[in-house]
């Protein structure tokens, strides 16, 4: 009897996992970047699968003594090229709660598991090659510096696959981002970034109880 109950629970979970994974791949064929600071508008556009840019004011000064350890990584004064992408340990050292977007505003936040939080630091004239946003919520916040980001609707997946940044820009929604900007990117959209000087940004990638297994496999 106990075995039958366990098997039934696993079967139900597998069915729900497949359903939510398929649901996650839906996209807005006419999706555009929207800009709002109002939480209701952010939620509305996130629901219809539009990328959203919002702003947040916070105190972050890379020259503060608290962040002295960053100098060896970013070489801020000399602007030598360095590249750190999605480092999880640095997030804990750098980011405080007042700096990040309050993702608990979303109605399904009670389902969030797990939540991956990381830091990207890039200096010098550099770029981030094509990255796909596979999670339920994909949030990028600029702590310092600026970049030009191109967001690609999933409808262009065949046009941008296995090509360099310059070849695919024409398919992207172009946006200049700077300190305080926060992007909420729908699932299965992709992006590239071009950095002229430097940027420090955080990533918050969120799955749900129903999607974390397939998303973990895809991200491995």
PASEBA-1860 file (N, C-alpha, C; in nm, 3 decimals):
! residues 220
1> XXXXXXXX> 0.083/-0.122/0.000/0.000/0.000/0.000/0.086/0.127/0.000 ~ 0.185/0.127/0.089/0.274/0.242/0.096/0.348/0.263/-0.036 ~ 0.393/0.154/-0.095/0.463/0.160/-0.223/0.374/0.218/-0.331 ~ 0.248/0.178/-0.331/0.152/0.229/-0.430/0.130/0.379/-0.414 ~ 0.125/0.426/-0.290/0.108/0.569/-0.265/0.228/0.648/-0.317 ~ 0.348/0.596/-0.290/0.470/0.663/-0.338/0.474/0.667/-0.490 ~ 0.440/0.556/-0.552/0.438/0.551/-0.699/0.337/0.648/-0.757 ~ 0.222/0.659/-0.692/0.118/0.753/-0.739/0.165/0.897/-0.727
9> XXXXXXXX> 0.231/0.929/-0.616/0.283/1.063/-0.595/0.388/1.096/-0.700 ~ 0.477/1.001/-0.727/0.581/1.023/-0.828/0.522/1.041/-0.967 ~ 0.420/0.963/-0.998/0.355/0.974/-1.128/0.289/1.111/-1.144 ~ 0.220/1.155/-1.039/0.155/1.286/-1.044/0.261/1.396/-1.062 ~ 0.371/1.384/-0.988/0.478/1.484/-1.000/0.537/1.485/-1.141 ~ 0.559/1.368/-1.198/0.615/1.361/-1.333/0.521/1.425/-1.435 ~ 0.393/1.400/-1.420/0.294/1.460/-1.511/0.296/1.612/-1.498 ~ 0.297/1.660/-1.374/0.302/1.805/-1.350/0.432/1.865/-1.401
17> XXXXXXXX> 0.543/1.795/-1.383/0.672/1.843/-1.429/0.673/1.859/-1.582 ~ 0.622/1.759/-1.653/0.615/1.767/-1.799/0.525/1.882/-1.842 ~ 0.410/1.894/-1.776/0.315/2.000/-1.810/0.378/2.138/-1.791 ~ 0.441/2.161/-1.677/0.498/2.292/-1.649/0.622/2.320/-1.734 ~ 0.694/2.217/-1.771/0.809/2.235/-1.859/0.764/2.277/-1.998 ~ 0.657/2.216/-2.047/0.600/2.256/-2.176/0.545/2.398/-2.168 ~ 0.476/2.427/-2.058/0.420/2.561/-2.037/0.530/2.667/-2.036 ~ 0.644/2.633/-1.981/0.756/2.726/-1.969/0.811/2.767/-2.106
25> XXXXXXXX> 0.789/2.684/-2.207/0.844/2.711/-2.340/0.752/2.799/-2.425 ~ 0.638/2.836/-2.372/0.552/2.929/-2.446/0.616/3.067/-2.449 ~ 0.593/3.141/-2.555/0.648/3.276/-2.563/0.555/3.366/-2.642 ~ 0.575/3.496/-2.622/0.498/3.598/-2.691/0.569/3.633/-2.821 ~ 0.511/3.593/-2.932/0.577/3.612/-3.061/0.598/3.761/-3.092 ~ 0.516/3.847/-3.031/0.529/3.991/-3.051/0.589/4.061/-2.929 ~ 0.660/3.986/-2.846/0.715/4.041/-2.724/0.811/4.156/-2.748 ~ 0.802/4.258/-2.664/0.890/4.375/-2.673/0.938/4.409/-2.532
33> XXXXXXXX> 1.047/4.487/-2.524/1.097/4.531/-2.395/1.008/4.644/-2.342 ~ 0.958/4.628/-2.221/0.877/4.732/-2.159/0.952/4.787/-2.037 ~ 0.921/4.911/-1.999/0.989/4.975/-1.886/0.886/5.027/-1.787 ~ 0.889/4.971/-1.667/0.794/5.011/-1.563/0.862/5.003/-1.426 ~ 0.820/5.091/-1.335/0.859/5.082/-1.195/0.742/5.039/-1.108 ~ 0.622/5.044/-1.165/0.502/5.004/-1.093/0.492/4.851/-1.089 ~ 0.480/4.794/-0.969/0.478/4.649/-0.955/0.365/4.583/-1.032 ~ 0.248/4.644/-1.035/0.135/4.585/-1.107/0.164/4.577/-1.256
41> XXXXXXXX> 0.226/4.681/-1.312/0.261/4.680/-1.454/0.371/4.577/-1.483 ~ 0.467/4.567/-1.391/0.573/4.467/-1.407/0.512/4.327/-1.411 ~ 0.422/4.298/-1.316/0.358/4.166/-1.311/0.275/4.140/-1.436 ~ 0.204/4.243/-1.481/0.119/4.227/-1.600/0.203/4.192/-1.723 ~ 0.314/4.264/-1.743/0.396/4.238/-1.861/0.477/4.109/-1.847 ~ 0.513/4.074/-1.725/0.580/3.946/-1.705/0.486/3.831/-1.738 ~ 0.358/3.848/-1.705/0.257/3.746/-1.733/0.240/3.724/-1.882 ~ 0.245/3.831/-1.961/0.228/3.817/-2.107/0.363/3.797/-2.176
49> XXXXXXXX> 0.466/3.766/-2.098/0.597/3.726/-2.148/0.669/3.837/-2.226 ~ 0.657/3.958/-2.176/0.740/4.069/-2.226/0.861/4.085/-2.135 ~ 0.980/4.106/-2.190/1.092/4.145/-2.105/1.062/4.280/-2.039 ~ 1.101/4.294/-1.915/1.072/4.416/-1.840/1.201/4.476/-1.786 ~ 1.213/4.608/-1.797/1.323/4.681/-1.732/1.262/4.771/-1.625 ~ 1.316/4.762/-1.507/1.276/4.850/-1.399/1.402/4.907/-1.334 ~ 1.386/5.000/-1.241/1.501/5.065/-1.178/1.493/5.054/-1.027 ~ 1.610/5.052/-0.966/1.617/5.046/-0.820/1.731/5.135/-0.773
57> XXXXXXXX> 1.706/5.214/-0.671/1.808/5.302/-0.614/1.869/5.233/-0.491 ~ 2.001/5.229/-0.485/2.070/5.167/-0.373/2.210/5.227/-0.362 ~ 2.274/5.202/-0.250/2.411/5.250/-0.229/2.510/5.137/-0.257 ~ 2.585/5.153/-0.364/2.693/5.059/-0.394/2.809/5.138/-0.453 ~ 2.922/5.133/-0.386/3.041/5.205/-0.431/3.156/5.106/-0.431 ~ 3.202/5.073/-0.550/3.307/4.971/-0.562/3.435/5.012/-0.491 ~ 3.453/5.141/-0.465/3.574/5.189/-0.397/3.560/5.187/-0.245 ~ 3.443/5.148/-0.196/3.424/5.136/-0.052/3.517/5.029/0.003
65> XXXXXXXX> 3.571/5.052/0.121/3.666/4.959/0.180/3.607/4.819/0.199 ~ 3.475/4.814/0.211/3.410/4.683/0.226/3.435/4.594/0.105 ~ 3.452/4.657/-0.013/3.469/4.581/-0.137/3.615/4.581/-0.185 ~ 3.707/4.598/-0.094/3.848/4.605/-0.132/3.893/4.480/-0.208 ~ 3.836/4.367/-0.172/3.874/4.242/-0.237/3.841/4.241/-0.387 ~ 3.747/4.329/-0.429/3.710/4.335/-0.570/3.820/4.392/-0.658 ~ 3.906/4.472/-0.601/4.006/4.541/-0.683/4.096/4.444/-0.758 ~ 4.130/4.333/-0.696/4.215/4.235/-0.762/4.142/4.167/-0.878
73> XXXXXXXX> 4.010/4.163/-0.870/3.933/4.096/-0.974/3.909/4.188/-1.093 ~ 3.865/4.309/-1.064/3.823/4.397/-1.173/3.931/4.495/-1.219 ~ 4.036/4.516/-1.135/4.144/4.608/-1.171/4.084/4.739/-1.222 ~ 4.000/4.798/-1.140/3.914/4.908/-1.183/3.993/5.028/-1.236 ~ 4.106/5.059/-1.174/4.179/5.180/-1.213/4.249/5.165/-1.348 ~ 4.305/5.047/-1.371/4.383/5.027/-1.494/4.299/4.976/-1.610 ~ 4.176/4.931/-1.580/4.085/4.884/-1.684/4.143/4.768/-1.764 ~ 4.219/4.684/-1.702/4.263/4.564/-1.771/4.144/4.470/-1.788
81> XXXXXXXX> 4.148/4.389/-1.892/4.035/4.301/-1.918/4.029/4.187/-1.816 ~ 3.912/4.164/-1.763/3.889/4.047/-1.679/3.746/4.001/-1.701 ~ 3.721/3.874/-1.670/3.591/3.816/-1.702/3.555/3.714/-1.594 ~ 3.455/3.746/-1.516/3.402/3.653/-1.417/3.253/3.639/-1.446 ~ 3.205/3.518/-1.473/3.065/3.500/-1.512/2.992/3.411/-1.412 ~ 2.886/3.463/-1.355/2.798/3.390/-1.265/2.874/3.318/-1.153 ~ 2.943/3.397/-1.073/3.013/3.344/-0.956/2.920/3.351/-0.835 ~ 2.893/3.237/-0.776/2.795/3.230/-0.667/2.852/3.282/-0.534
89> XXXXXXXX> 2.980/3.255/-0.509/3.040/3.298/-0.383/3.047/3.451/-0.373 ~ 3.075/3.517/-0.483/3.086/3.663/-0.482/2.953/3.731/-0.451 ~ 2.845/3.668/-0.487/2.714/3.727/-0.459/2.698/3.750/-0.309 ~ 2.733/3.652/-0.231/2.718/3.663/-0.086/2.807/3.773/-0.028 ~ 2.922/3.798/-0.091/3.016/3.898/-0.041/2.979/4.040/-0.082 ~ 2.909/4.053/-0.193/2.887/4.185/-0.252/2.745/4.237/-0.231 ~ 2.647/4.152/-0.251/2.508/4.197/-0.265/2.435/4.193/-0.132 ~ 2.361/4.301/-0.104/2.272/4.306/0.011/2.128/4.309/-0.038
97> XXXXXXXX> 2.035/4.279/0.050/1.895/4.265/0.010/1.838/4.391/-0.054 ~ 1.884/4.508/-0.010/1.829/4.633/-0.063/1.871/4.659/-0.208 ~ 1.969/4.582/-0.260/2.017/4.603/-0.396/1.936/4.525/-0.500 ~ 1.867/4.420/-0.457/1.809/4.329/-0.555/1.659/4.354/-0.574 ~ 1.610/4.304/-0.684/1.467/4.314/-0.716/1.387/4.221/-0.626 ~ 1.273/4.270/-0.579/1.187/4.190/-0.491/1.103/4.093/-0.575 ~ 1.159/3.976/-0.600/1.090/3.878/-0.684/0.969/3.814/-0.614 ~ 0.950/3.842/-0.486/0.833/3.789/-0.416/0.703/3.857/-0.456
105> XXXXXXXX> 0.711/3.959/-0.541/0.588/4.025/-0.587/0.506/3.934/-0.678 ~ 0.570/3.835/-0.738/0.500/3.750/-0.833/0.410/3.651/-0.760 ~ 0.292/3.628/-0.818/0.189/3.549/-0.751/0.232/3.405/-0.722 ~ 0.320/3.351/-0.806/0.360/3.212/-0.789/0.488/3.197/-0.708 ~ 0.528/3.302/-0.637/0.656/3.300/-0.566/0.662/3.190/-0.460 ~ 0.548/3.144/-0.412/0.547/3.036/-0.312/0.597/2.904/-0.372 ~ 0.604/2.896/-0.505/0.652/2.775/-0.572/0.801/2.779/-0.603 ~ 0.867/2.891/-0.574/1.006/2.907/-0.617/1.100/2.811/-0.543
113> XXXXXXXX> 1.176/2.736/-0.622/1.278/2.646/-0.569/1.354/2.585/-0.686 ~ 1.486/2.589/-0.684/1.569/2.673/-0.597/1.586/2.812/-0.658 ~ 1.660/2.898/-0.586/1.692/3.032/-0.634/1.844/3.044/-0.642 ~ 1.896/3.062/-0.765/2.040/3.073/-0.787/2.077/3.221/-0.795 ~ 2.173/3.265/-0.713/2.213/3.405/-0.711/2.364/3.413/-0.736 ~ 2.403/3.495/-0.833/2.544/3.499/-0.873/2.583/3.638/-0.922 ~ 2.713/3.656/-0.943/2.769/3.784/-0.986/2.850/3.765/-1.114 ~ 2.836/3.862/-1.205/2.922/3.870/-1.324/3.001/4.000/-1.318
121> XXXXXXXX> 3.132/3.991/-1.339/3.219/4.110/-1.342/3.300/4.105/-1.470 ~ 3.285/4.208/-1.552/3.360/4.215/-1.678/3.421/4.354/-1.691 ~ 3.551/4.359/-1.719/3.617/4.487/-1.741/3.686/4.488/-1.877 ~ 3.720/4.608/-1.922/3.778/4.623/-2.054/3.672/4.610/-2.162 ~ 3.711/4.627/-2.285/3.618/4.612/-2.398/3.595/4.463/-2.417 ~ 3.478/4.418/-2.387/3.453/4.275/-2.378/3.308/4.246/-2.414 ~ 3.272/4.120/-2.414/3.134/4.085/-2.448/3.096/3.953/-2.383 ~ 2.965/3.935/-2.367/2.909/3.809/-2.322/2.845/3.743/-2.442
129> XXXXXXXX> 2.891/3.625/-2.480/2.830/3.557/-2.596/2.688/3.511/-2.565 ~ 2.623/3.456/-2.663/2.482/3.422/-2.653/2.452/3.330/-2.535 ~ 2.356/3.373/-2.451/2.311/3.295/-2.337/2.159/3.279/-2.345 ~ 2.111/3.158/-2.316/1.967/3.134/-2.315/1.915/3.135/-2.173 ~ 1.801/3.201/-2.153/1.738/3.210/-2.021/1.639/3.094/-2.005 ~ 1.680/2.990/-1.937/1.600/2.868/-1.931/1.512/2.859/-1.807 ~ 1.529/2.951/-1.712/1.460/2.940/-1.584/1.323/3.008/-1.587 ~ 1.242/2.980/-1.486/1.110/3.045/-1.477/1.123/3.196/-1.469
137> XXXXXXXX> 1.218/3.242/-1.388/1.248/3.385/-1.376/1.398/3.403/-1.399 ~ 1.432/3.499/-1.485/1.572/3.529/-1.517/1.591/3.679/-1.496 ~ 1.660/3.714/-1.389/1.671/3.855/-1.349/1.817/3.897/-1.352 ~ 1.844/4.010/-1.419/1.979/4.068/-1.423/1.971/4.210/-1.370 ~ 2.053/4.242/-1.272/2.057/4.377/-1.215/2.197/4.435/-1.227 ~ 2.207/4.558/-1.274/2.336/4.624/-1.291/2.374/4.697/-1.162 ~ 2.482/4.655/-1.098/2.529/4.718/-0.975/2.623/4.834/-1.004 ~ 2.701/4.822/-1.111/2.800/4.924/-1.145/2.833/4.911/-1.293
145> XXXXXXXX> 2.860/5.026/-1.358/2.899/5.022/-1.499/2.780/5.020/-1.592 ~ 2.806/4.980/-1.717/2.702/4.982/-1.819/2.735/4.884/-1.930 ~ 2.636/4.858/-2.014/2.655/4.768/-2.128/2.542/4.789/-2.226 ~ 2.561/4.738/-2.345/2.452/4.730/-2.442/2.408/4.584/-2.447 ~ 2.280/4.561/-2.424/2.228/4.425/-2.424/2.133/4.408/-2.541 ~ 2.138/4.291/-2.602/2.046/4.254/-2.709/1.966/4.134/-2.661 ~ 1.833/4.147/-2.659/1.745/4.039/-2.619/1.680/3.978/-2.742 ~ 1.678/3.844/-2.746/1.629/3.774/-2.865/1.504/3.692/-2.832
153> XXXXXXXX> 1.396/3.722/-2.902/1.273/3.647/-2.890/1.298/3.502/-2.934 ~ 1.239/3.404/-2.864/1.258/3.263/-2.904/1.221/3.233/-3.049 ~ 1.140/3.317/-3.110/1.104/3.293/-3.250/1.224/3.301/-3.342 ~ 1.335/3.361/-3.295/1.456/3.374/-3.377/1.562/3.270/-3.342 ~ 1.523/3.165/-3.271/1.622/3.069/-3.223/1.705/3.007/-3.336 ~ 1.643/2.982/-3.450/1.717/2.921/-3.562/1.812/3.020/-3.628 ~ 1.775/3.149/-3.627/1.859/3.250/-3.692/1.984/3.282/-3.609 ~ 1.980/3.263/-3.478/2.091/3.307/-3.393/2.180/3.193/-3.344
161> XXXXXXXX> 2.138/3.071/-3.366/2.212/2.956/-3.312/2.349/2.942/-3.378 ~ 2.450/2.921/-3.293/2.588/2.894/-3.338/2.647/3.005/-3.425 ~ 2.612/3.130/-3.392/2.666/3.245/-3.464/2.728/3.342/-3.365 ~ 2.822/3.424/-3.414/2.884/3.519/-3.322/2.794/3.641/-3.302 ~ 2.833/3.723/-3.205/2.748/3.836/-3.167/2.715/3.928/-3.283 ~ 2.815/3.961/-3.364/2.792/4.056/-3.473/2.693/4.005/-3.577 ~ 2.687/3.874/-3.594/2.599/3.816/-3.694/2.452/3.817/-3.651 ~ 2.427/3.824/-3.522/2.288/3.807/-3.476/2.223/3.934/-3.421
169> XXXXXXXX> 2.301/4.042/-3.413/2.246/4.165/-3.353/2.116/4.210/-3.419 ~ 2.106/4.192/-3.548/1.990/4.243/-3.621/1.859/4.179/-3.576 ~ 1.869/4.063/-3.508/1.748/3.995/-3.462/1.709/4.038/-3.321 ~ 1.794/4.117/-3.257/1.774/4.147/-3.116/1.704/4.279/-3.087 ~ 1.645/4.287/-2.969/1.593/4.412/-2.915/1.708/4.478/-2.838 ~ 1.755/4.591/-2.886/1.875/4.656/-2.832/1.838/4.752/-2.719 ~ 1.916/4.744/-2.609/1.891/4.833/-2.497/2.022/4.865/-2.425 ~ 2.043/4.993/-2.395/2.158/5.034/-2.313/2.116/5.022/-2.166
177> XXXXXXXX> 2.197/4.953/-2.087/2.166/4.936/-1.945/2.278/4.992/-1.860 ~ 2.243/5.045/-1.743/2.341/5.108/-1.656/2.302/5.083/-1.510 ~ 2.385/5.138/-1.420/2.364/5.116/-1.277/2.220/5.143/-1.237 ~ 2.161/5.049/-1.164/2.024/5.063/-1.118/1.921/4.995/-1.205 ~ 1.959/4.959/-1.329/1.866/4.891/-1.419/1.853/4.744/-1.381 ~ 1.731/4.694/-1.385/1.703/4.554/-1.358/1.620/4.498/-1.472 ~ 1.665/4.387/-1.529/1.593/4.323/-1.638/1.528/4.195/-1.588 ~ 1.403/4.175/-1.625/1.332/4.051/-1.598/1.305/3.988/-1.734
185> XXXXXXXX> 1.375/3.878/-1.762/1.374/3.820/-1.897/1.288/3.694/-1.897 ~ 1.192/3.683/-1.990/1.105/3.565/-1.995/1.184/3.438/-2.029 ~ 1.130/3.324/-1.991/1.195/3.196/-2.025/1.217/3.181/-2.174 ~ 1.331/3.123/-2.207/1.370/3.086/-2.343/1.404/3.204/-2.433 ~ 1.399/3.326/-2.382/1.463/3.435/-2.453/1.614/3.418/-2.436 ~ 1.690/3.477/-2.527/1.836/3.472/-2.519/1.890/3.615/-2.518 ~ 2.017/3.629/-2.483/2.076/3.763/-2.482/2.226/3.758/-2.506 ~ 2.278/3.870/-2.554/2.422/3.896/-2.558/2.444/4.033/-2.495
193> XXXXXXXX> 2.566/4.057/-2.449/2.599/4.188/-2.394/2.732/4.235/-2.452 ~ 2.741/4.366/-2.475/2.866/4.427/-2.519/2.906/4.533/-2.417 ~ 3.029/4.520/-2.367/3.077/4.611/-2.262/3.193/4.692/-2.318 ~ 3.180/4.823/-2.311/3.287/4.912/-2.358/3.391/4.936/-2.250 ~ 3.349/4.941/-2.125/3.439/4.976/-2.016/3.437/4.869/-1.908 ~ 3.330/4.863/-1.831/3.320/4.762/-1.726/3.176/4.749/-1.680 ~ 3.148/4.635/-1.618/3.015/4.616/-1.560/3.023/4.515/-1.447 ~ 2.947/4.539/-1.342/2.924/4.443/-1.235/2.774/4.422/-1.228
201> XXXXXXXX> 2.728/4.300/-1.244/2.585/4.274/-1.244/2.555/4.144/-1.169 ~ 2.436/4.138/-1.111/2.396/4.015/-1.045/2.292/3.942/-1.129 ~ 2.287/3.812/-1.108/2.188/3.727/-1.174/2.107/3.655/-1.068 ~ 1.976/3.655/-1.084/1.890/3.573/-0.999/1.810/3.483/-1.094 ~ 1.840/3.355/-1.089/1.774/3.255/-1.175/1.686/3.169/-1.086 ~ 1.556/3.167/-1.117/1.459/3.103/-1.028/1.384/2.993/-1.102 ~ 1.379/2.876/-1.040/1.296/2.767/-1.089/1.178/2.748/-0.995 ~ 1.091/2.654/-1.028/0.982/2.616/-0.939/0.997/2.470/-0.901
209> XXXXXXXX> 0.917/2.425/-0.808/0.921/2.285/-0.768/0.892/2.193/-0.886 ~ 0.820/2.245/-0.985/0.780/2.163/-1.099/0.882/2.164/-1.213 ~ 0.973/2.260/-1.213/1.064/2.272/-1.328/1.212/2.260/-1.293 ~ 1.246/2.253/-1.164/1.388/2.261/-1.130/1.467/2.140/-1.180 ~ 1.404/2.024/-1.190/1.477/1.905/-1.235/1.516/1.917/-1.383 ~ 1.420/1.940/-1.475/1.460/1.955/-1.616/1.549/2.076/-1.640 ~ 1.527/2.186/-1.566/1.612/2.304/-1.583/1.754/2.278/-1.535 ~ 1.767/2.203/-1.428/1.901/2.166/-1.378/1.975/2.083/-1.482
217> XXXX> 1.905/1.991/-1.546/1.967/1.907/-1.650/2.012/1.992/-1.768 ~ 1.928/2.087/-1.809/1.961/2.174/-1.923/2.080/2.263/-1.892 ~ 2.091/2.305/-1.765/2.194/2.399/-1.727/2.326/2.332/-1.694 ~ 2.326/2.200/-1.688/2.447/2.125/-1.650/2.544/2.112/-1.768
END
